Amino acid sequence: MRAPATVPDPSLPARVTVYEVGPRDGLQNEQALVPTAVKAELCRRLLDAGLPVVEATSFVHPRWVPQLADAADLLTMLTDQIGDRARELPVLVPNERGLDRALELGCRHVAIFGSATETFAQRNLNRSLDEQFAMFEPTVRRARDAGLDVRAYVSMCFGDPWEGEVPIDQVVDVGRRLFDLGASQLSLGDTIGVGTAGHVTALLGAFTAAGLGVDHLAMHFHDTYGQALANTYAALRAGVTTYDASAGGLGGCPYAHSATGNLATEDLVWMLHGLGIETGVDLDAVVATSTWLAGELGRPSPSAVVRALGGTVEGGTAESPA
């Protein structure tokens, strides 16, 4: 089968936005530097496959993430290739210096990356849990004043490798404060992949009770313990309509042993299409892209759907079953 049987569930959202993070979140942990031209082709292929949002890169200091040191070159290359469409691709900006670079290149969508826990804030941002908001405030304010859309990632929402389980009310408080700075959407991250369906339901219920509805929330699941699709289904039942995913399951978490990476775009789309949920995404085209990228990176994709379909899509013909 090249596509799942469609069995709609009228209680679920009719349409979902797949927020593709592979070019940024997926590639940032690659040890070998990926050529800028390959990154540009990845972005183009994903856009051509119908992904409505493709996060391109991050303006983090090259010392911290050498893989993304070519952020300006990548966006310049994409602008030459796809014109004004390149300015619509979101980019991560860790601080005002990053925002300056994004503004210089005409970017229209930026994101900040906060933490729900004290330890990760210290290790990742060199700030305390409370100090991170003072750091983000001028970045968000200037971005909004310039007419940019701002997304806020909240990491470690379900568990922290140093602190263990993270209290739900703490996650809600951090998310609420980031939203109140001026973010239009919060992406709630299961950074080490330890969340379960019941935990997802409880967290989303707590956000709703705090006055922040699911229309302002996105989910960012990792599949470290094989729970990403189950967690997605729980979030669908709660009404969430935006899900982060990475083509081919690219990426991983350096804080979790045996982390298998982000939720694979193909696995997510297969499930959504089986539920009769519209995405606008061409599944075969994404599988072909991940198959191509696996060749560029020199290793197979961890995505179950790519493994199942990859050998039949790239060449455009289906193989006979054994």
C-alpha positions, 0 to 999 in steps of 0.5 A: 500500500502506498497510502493508508485506508482513510477512516475519518473521525468527525470528532477530530480536527478536519485539517492540520498544519504540519510545521516542518523543522527538519532543516533547522532542528533536524540538521543542527545535531549533525556532526559533519557539516552539510553543504549549504546547497544541500540545505537549500535543496532540502527546503525547496523539496519540502516546500514543493511537497506541500509543507505549508511551513518550513523552518529554515535555520537559526541565527545562533552563534556559530560557536554553539551550533557550527552546523548553522553557521551558514544561515545568512548564506542559506537564506541568500541562496534561497532568495536567489532560487525561490524569490520572496517566498524565502522570506516567509520561512521561519528562522530561530533567533536566540537574542537581539543579535540574531534578530538583527541578522534576520531583519537584515535579510527580510525575514518575516517569521522568527522564533525564540527558544525558551525552557520550562525548567531551571537547569535547562535554562542555565545550560542552554541559555545561560540564564535562570528560569526567570531571567530568560524572560528579560532576555527575550522581551526586547527581542520579541518587542522589536520583532513585533514592532517590525511587523514580524510574527513570533513563535515561542518554543517551550522545551522540557515540557514533559521531562528534564534529564536533570530534574526529572518530571516537570510540574504541569503548573510550571510549564503553564506558567512559563508558556503563559509568560512567553505568550504574554511577551507577544508570541502568537503561538507556543510550541510545547516540546517533549524534548527528551521524548518521555511524554505519554498520552495522558500527560499530554491531555492533562497539560493541554487541559491545564493550558485551557484552564489558564486561559490559553486555548489550543488555537495558540498551541502547537506540539513538538514531540520526540519519539525516543520512547515510541510515544510520538504518534500516540501523543499526537492522537491525544493532542488531536482529541484535545483540538490542537491543529499544529504539529512540528515534525522533521522529514525522515525523523531527522534530528535527535536530543543530545540530552537523552540516551538512544534518542531517535529524533523528532517525530517523522513528518512521513509517519505523522502524515500517514496517520493524519491521512488515515484519519481523513485529516487534510494536510496539503502534503504530498506524502510520496514527495516527502518520502522521496525527499527523505530518501534523497537526504539519507543518501546525502547524510550516508545513513538510513532514515529512522522513519518507519514510513520512509523505510516502508516506502522509500524503495518504491518512491524515489524511482517512481515505481512500486516493487512487487511484494515478496 
